Amino acid sequence: MSAPIWRLYGVPLSQPFRSVAWALLQNQIRFEVQLTVPGATTKIGSRNDAFRSLSKMRSSKIPLLQNTRTGFTIAESPAILAHLCEGTSLYAPPGSTQRATIDSYMHWHHTGTRKLSSFIFPYLRPAEATQVIDQDQQLQAKMAATLKSLENGWFADMTTEKECFLAGGTDPSIADLLAYEEIVQLPMLGLLPQSQLQAEYPKIAAWTERMARLPFHDPVHIAMTELGDVTDTNNEIPLMKRLGAANKAALQALAEAQTNFPTEQDSEATTNSKL
């Protein structure tokens, strides 16, 4: 079998990376992963000049998606998702109110829901672990404020019973993929008990349960399942070893999820429309 046309740069523990990987899988687009460590200057780091030269903006952020046939690259997860999902159920038709809502959320995301990632990053840096524990109450307060603004804002019109998503309809969108990755990491990595999420943010909790039933959810999120509670100071396995094992398990799961996807020859016409 020939190599996939698409190459996705990043790490499975990255929230934007997971949203793009999930969209690729839901659209049954074969892709390979080029492990790229965010913020690192090493050979496989995102601050390495070889990686930065891939995009016109010389971005040092992940994910980055590349067409291996043409060399075309696109950075920034909202732009990648919009490009991949044009004409699919994940991105409403142009001119519709649903499309406007999706676009509005994606423009807001990086200063809104994306802030939740700042509560995770320090736990994934061993040198900052002690400082994080000392600031835990402050972090919890900021996290609660962000979640409350979501519960009373973007999720305000939702109910805990009705099947609905961020764009207001009964179908999930790329806006949901982006938001879910930031929110679900909190209970999955031990920063927010699931019981607390359900009690204090019932609309968000019900929505996460709907999202978890979507196709390919489990292989996309296996890295967090493998990593477990990042706040557990009694875990005897070194954090770096746990991070490596989590990413390795995720890479295998993402590859296996594509086993029955169309070959490149079968999907060539679809892919060419996105060059």
Contacts in CASP RR format, 6 or more apart in sequence:
PFRMAT RR
TARGET T0000
AUTHOR 0000-0000-0000
METHOD contacts of the structure
MODEL  1
MSAPIWRLYGVPLSQPFRSVAWALLQNQIRFEVQLTVPGATTKIGSRNDA
FRSLSKMRSSKIPLLQNTRTGFTIAESPAILAHLCEGTSLYAPPGSTQRA
TIDSYMHWHHTGTRKLSSFIFPYLRPAEATQVIDQDQQLQAKMAATLKSL
ENGWFADMTTEKECFLAGGTDPSIADLLAYEEIVQLPMLGLLPQSQLQAE
YPKIAAWTERMARLPFHDPVHIAMTELGDVTDTNNEIPLMKRLGAANKAA
LQALAEAQTNFPTEQDSEATTNSKL
1 263 0 8 1.000
1 264 0 8 1.000
2 263 0 8 1.000
2 264 0 8 1.000
2 265 0 8 1.000
3 32 0 8 1.000
3 68 0 8 1.000
4 30 0 8 1.000
4 31 0 8 1.000
4 32 0 8 1.000
4 68 0 8 1.000
4 258 0 8 1.000
4 264 0 8 1.000
5 30 0 8 1.000
5 31 0 8 1.000
5 67 0 8 1.000
5 68 0 8 1.000
5 69 0 8 1.000
5 264 0 8 1.000
5 271 0 8 1.000
6 24 0 8 1.000
6 29 0 8 1.000
6 30 0 8 1.000
6 31 0 8 1.000
6 32 0 8 1.000
6 65 0 8 1.000
6 66 0 8 1.000
6 67 0 8 1.000
6 68 0 8 1.000
6 271 0 8 1.000
7 31 0 8 1.000
7 32 0 8 1.000
7 33 0 8 1.000
7 34 0 8 1.000
7 65 0 8 1.000
7 66 0 8 1.000
7 67 0 8 1.000
7 68 0 8 1.000
8 17 0 8 1.000
8 20 0 8 1.000
8 21 0 8 1.000
8 24 0 8 1.000
8 31 0 8 1.000
8 32 0 8 1.000
8 33 0 8 1.000
8 34 0 8 1.000
8 63 0 8 1.000
8 64 0 8 1.000
8 65 0 8 1.000
8 66 0 8 1.000
9 33 0 8 1.000
9 34 0 8 1.000
9 36 0 8 1.000
9 46 0 8 1.000
9 51 0 8 1.000
9 54 0 8 1.000
9 62 0 8 1.000
9 63 0 8 1.000
9 64 0 8 1.000
9 65 0 8 1.000
9 66 0 8 1.000
10 17 0 8 1.000
10 33 0 8 1.000
10 34 0 8 1.000
10 35 0 8 1.000
10 36 0 8 1.000
10 37 0 8 1.000
10 38 0 8 1.000
10 46 0 8 1.000
10 62 0 8 1.000
10 63 0 8 1.000
10 64 0 8 1.000
11 17 0 8 1.000
11 35 0 8 1.000
11 36 0 8 1.000
11 37 0 8 1.000
11 38 0 8 1.000
11 62 0 8 1.000
11 247 0 8 1.000
12 18 0 8 1.000
12 21 0 8 1.000
12 33 0 8 1.000
12 220 0 8 1.000
12 222 0 8 1.000
12 223 0 8 1.000
12 246 0 8 1.000
12 247 0 8 1.000
12 250 0 8 1.000
12 251 0 8 1.000
12 254 0 8 1.000
13 124 0 8 1.000
13 223 0 8 1.000
13 224 0 8 1.000
13 227 0 8 1.000
13 243 0 8 1.000
13 246 0 8 1.000
13 247 0 8 1.000
13 250 0 8 1.000
14 38 0 8 1.000
14 62 0 8 1.000
14 63 0 8 1.000
15 114 0 8 1.000
15 117 0 8 1.000
15 181 0 8 1.000
15 182 0 8 1.000
15 185 0 8 1.000
16 62 0 8 1.000
16 63 0 8 1.000
16 77 0 8 1.000
16 178 0 8 1.000
16 181 0 8 1.000
17 62 0 8 1.000
17 63 0 8 1.000
17 77 0 8 1.000
18 181 0 8 1.000
18 220 0 8 1.000
18 221 0 8 1.000
18 223 0 8 1.000
19 77 0 8 1.000
19 81 0 8 1.000
19 174 0 8 1.000
19 177 0 8 1.000
19 178 0 8 1.000
19 180 0 8 1.000
19 181 0 8 1.000
20 63 0 8 1.000
20 65 0 8 1.000
20 77 0 8 1.000
20 80 0 8 1.000
20 81 0 8 1.000
20 84 0 8 1.000
21 31 0 8 1.000
21 33 0 8 1.000
21 220 0 8 1.000
21 254 0 8 1.000
22 177 0 8 1.000
22 214 0 8 1.000
22 216 0 8 1.000
22 217 0 8 1.000
22 220 0 8 1.000
23 81 0 8 1.000
23 84 0 8 1.000
23 85 0 8 1.000
23 90 0 8 1.000
23 174 0 8 1.000
23 177 0 8 1.000
24 31 0 8 1.000
24 84 0 8 1.000
25 215 0 8 1.000
25 216 0 8 1.000
25 219 0 8 1.000
25 220 0 8 1.000
25 254 0 8 1.000
25 257 0 8 1.000
25 258 0 8 1.000
26 90 0 8 1.000
26 214 0 8 1.000
26 215 0 8 1.000
26 216 0 8 1.000
27 84 0 8 1.000
27 85 0 8 1.000
27 88 0 8 1.000
27 90 0 8 1.000
28 261 0 8 1.000
28 262 0 8 1.000
28 267 0 8 1.000
29 84 0 8 1.000
29 261 0 8 1.000
29 267 0 8 1.000
29 270 0 8 1.000
29 271 0 8 1.000
30 258 0 8 1.000
30 261 0 8 1.000
30 262 0 8 1.000
30 263 0 8 1.000
30 264 0 8 1.000
30 267 0 8 1.000
31 258 0 8 1.000
33 251 0 8 1.000
33 254 0 8 1.000
33 255 0 8 1.000
35 44 0 8 1.000
35 247 0 8 1.000
35 251 0 8 1.000
36 44 0 8 1.000
36 45 0 8 1.000
36 46 0 8 1.000
36 51 0 8 1.000
36 62 0 8 1.000
36 64 0 8 1.000
37 44 0 8 1.000
37 45 0 8 1.000
37 46 0 8 1.000
38 45 0 8 1.000
38 46 0 8 1.000
38 61 0 8 1.000
38 62 0 8 1.000
39 45 0 8 1.000
39 46 0 8 1.000
39 47 0 8 1.000
39 60 0 8 1.000
40 46 0 8 1.000
40 47 0 8 1.000
40 48 0 8 1.000
41 47 0 8 1.000
41 48 0 8 1.000
42 48 0 8 1.000
43 50 0 8 1.000
45 51 0 8 1.000
46 52 0 8 1.000
46 60 0 8 1.000
46 61 0 8 1.000
46 62 0 8 1.000
47 60 0 8 1.000
51 60 0 8 1.000
51 64 0 8 1.000
52 58 0 8 1.000
52 59 0 8 1.000
52 60 0 8 1.000
54 64 0 8 1.000
54 66 0 8 1.000
54 73 0 8 1.000
55 64 0 8 1.000
55 73 0 8 1.000
55 74 0 8 1.000
55 75 0 8 1.000
57 75 0 8 1.000
59 75 0 8 1.000
59 76 0 8 1.000
61 75 0 8 1.000
61 76 0 8 1.000
63 75 0 8 1.000
63 77 0 8 1.000
63 80 0 8 1.000
64 73 0 8 1.000
64 74 0 8 1.000
64 75 0 8 1.000
65 73 0 8 1.000
65 74 0 8 1.000
65 75 0 8 1.000
65 80 0 8 1.000
65 83 0 8 1.000
65 84 0 8 1.000
66 72 0 8 1.000
66 73 0 8 1.000
67 73 0 8 1.000
67 275 0 8 1.000
69 275 0 8 1.000
70 275 0 8 1.000
72 275 0 8 1.000
74 80 0 8 1.000
74 83 0 8 1.000
77 178 0 8 1.000
78 106 0 8 1.000
78 107 0 8 1.000
78 109 0 8 1.000
78 110 0 8 1.000
78 174 0 8 1.000
78 178 0 8 1.000
81 90 0 8 1.000
81 91 0 8 1.000
81 106 0 8 1.000
81 174 0 8 1.000
81 177 0 8 1.000
81 178 0 8 1.000
82 91 0 8 1.000
82 106 0 8 1.000
82 174 0 8 1.000
83 274 0 8 1.000
84 274 0 8 1.000
85 91 0 8 1.000
85 174 0 8 1.000
86 274 0 8 1.000
87 93 0 8 1.000
89 171 0 8 1.000
90 171 0 8 1.000
90 172 0 8 1.000
90 173 0 8 1.000
90 174 0 8 1.000
90 177 0 8 1.000
91 99 0 8 1.000
91 102 0 8 1.000
91 173 0 8 1.000
91 174 0 8 1.000
92 98 0 8 1.000
92 99 0 8 1.000
92 102 0 8 1.000
92 167 0 8 1.000
92 173 0 8 1.000
93 99 0 8 1.000
98 167 0 8 1.000
98 168 0 8 1.000
98 169 0 8 1.000
98 173 0 8 1.000
99 167 0 8 1.000
101 166 0 8 1.000
101 167 0 8 1.000
101 168 0 8 1.000
101 175 0 8 1.000
102 166 0 8 1.000
102 167 0 8 1.000
102 173 0 8 1.000
102 174 0 8 1.000
102 175 0 8 1.000
105 154 0 8 1.000
105 166 0 8 1.000
105 167 0 8 1.000
105 175 0 8 1.000
105 178 0 8 1.000
105 179 0 8 1.000
106 174 0 8 1.000
106 175 0 8 1.000
106 178 0 8 1.000
109 175 0 8 1.000
109 178 0 8 1.000
109 179 0 8 1.000
112 146 0 8 1.000
112 149 0 8 1.000
113 146 0 8 1.000
113 150 0 8 1.000
113 178 0 8 1.000
113 179 0 8 1.000
113 182 0 8 1.000
113 183 0 8 1.000
114 182 0 8 1.000
115 142 0 8 1.000
115 146 0 8 1.000
116 143 0 8 1.000
116 146 0 8 1.000
116 147 0 8 1.000
116 182 0 8 1.000
116 183 0 8 1.000
116 185 0 8 1.000
116 186 0 8 1.000
117 182 0 8 1.000
117 185 0 8 1.000
118 142 0 8 1.000
119 139 0 8 1.000
119 142 0 8 1.000
119 143 0 8 1.000
119 186 0 8 1.000
119 191 0 8 1.000
120 185 0 8 1.000
120 186 0 8 1.000
120 189 0 8 1.000
120 191 0 8 1.000
120 230 0 8 1.000
122 128 0 8 1.000
122 129 0 8 1.000
122 131 0 8 1.000
122 132 0 8 1.000
122 139 0 8 1.000
123 129 0 8 1.000
123 132 0 8 1.000
123 189 0 8 1.000
123 191 0 8 1.000
123 230 0 8 1.000
123 231 0 8 1.000
124 230 0 8 1.000
124 239 0 8 1.000
124 243 0 8 1.000
126 238 0 8 1.000
126 239 0 8 1.000
126 240 0 8 1.000
129 233 0 8 1.000
129 239 0 8 1.000
132 139 0 8 1.000
133 233 0 8 1.000
143 186 0 8 1.000
143 191 0 8 1.000
143 192 0 8 1.000
144 200 0 8 1.000
147 183 0 8 1.000
147 200 0 8 1.000
147 201 0 8 1.000
147 204 0 8 1.000
148 201 0 8 1.000
150 179 0 8 1.000
150 183 0 8 1.000
150 201 0 8 1.000
150 204 0 8 1.000
151 200 0 8 1.000
151 201 0 8 1.000
151 202 0 8 1.000
151 203 0 8 1.000
151 204 0 8 1.000
154 166 0 8 1.000
154 179 0 8 1.000
155 166 0 8 1.000
155 201 0 8 1.000
155 203 0 8 1.000
155 204 0 8 1.000
155 207 0 8 1.000
156 203 0 8 1.000
157 164 0 8 1.000
157 168 0 8 1.000
158 164 0 8 1.000
158 203 0 8 1.000
158 206 0 8 1.000
158 207 0 8 1.000
159 203 0 8 1.000
159 206 0 8 1.000
160 202 0 8 1.000
160 203 0 8 1.000
160 205 0 8 1.000
160 206 0 8 1.000
161 206 0 8 1.000
163 170 0 8 1.000
163 210 0 8 1.000
164 170 0 8 1.000
165 171 0 8 1.000
165 172 0 8 1.000
165 173 0 8 1.000
165 175 0 8 1.000
165 176 0 8 1.000
165 207 0 8 1.000
165 210 0 8 1.000
166 173 0 8 1.000
166 175 0 8 1.000
166 176 0 8 1.000
166 179 0 8 1.000
167 173 0 8 1.000
167 175 0 8 1.000
167 176 0 8 1.000
172 210 0 8 1.000
172 211 0 8 1.000
172 214 0 8 1.000
176 207 0 8 1.000
176 211 0 8 1.000
180 208 0 8 1.000
180 211 0 8 1.000
183 204 0 8 1.000
183 208 0 8 1.000
184 208 0 8 1.000
184 211 0 8 1.000
184 212 0 8 1.000
184 221 0 8 1.000
184 224 0 8 1.000
185 191 0 8 1.000
185 224 0 8 1.000
186 192 0 8 1.000
186 197 0 8 1.000
187 193 0 8 1.000
187 194 0 8 1.000
187 197 0 8 1.000
188 221 0 8 1.000
188 224 0 8 1.000
188 225 0 8 1.000
188 228 0 8 1.000
189 224 0 8 1.000
189 227 0 8 1.000
189 228 0 8 1.000
189 229 0 8 1.000
189 230 0 8 1.000
189 231 0 8 1.000
190 228 0 8 1.000
190 229 0 8 1.000
190 230 0 8 1.000
190 231 0 8 1.000
191 230 0 8 1.000
191 231 0 8 1.000
194 205 0 8 1.000
197 204 0 8 1.000
197 205 0 8 1.000
197 208 0 8 1.000
198 205 0 8 1.000
211 217 0 8 1.000
216 257 0 8 1.000
218 225 0 8 1.000
218 253 0 8 1.000
219 250 0 8 1.000
219 253 0 8 1.000
219 254 0 8 1.000
219 256 0 8 1.000
219 257 0 8 1.000
220 253 0 8 1.000
220 254 0 8 1.000
222 246 0 8 1.000
222 249 0 8 1.000
222 250 0 8 1.000
222 253 0 8 1.000
223 246 0 8 1.000
223 247 0 8 1.000
223 249 0 8 1.000
223 250 0 8 1.000
224 246 0 8 1.000
226 242 0 8 1.000
226 245 0 8 1.000
226 246 0 8 1.000
226 249 0 8 1.000
226 250 0 8 1.000
227 242 0 8 1.000
227 243 0 8 1.000
227 246 0 8 1.000
228 242 0 8 1.000
229 235 0 8 1.000
230 239 0 8 1.000
235 242 0 8 1.000
261 267 0 8 1.000
264 271 0 8 1.000
END
